[in-house]
């Protein structure tokens, strides 16, 4: 895995951790929610833009993605 792959993996992990803490979920609950709604793929696909945003904005964006 190259540097960009590592950066994306770290970013997705960061988002997962932030989301689970914000929503009071366990890690496995948050991961199931991300998997069910394609959040992990969404974050990885749009990493170039999303990684420049703050945590609060990202959490809102993830919520919006799940609602859709």
Secondary structure, DSSP 4 states (H G I P E B T S, - for coil): --HHHHHHHHHHHHHHHHHHHHHT--HHHHHHHHHHHTHHHHHHHTHHHHTTS-HHHHHHHHHHHHH-
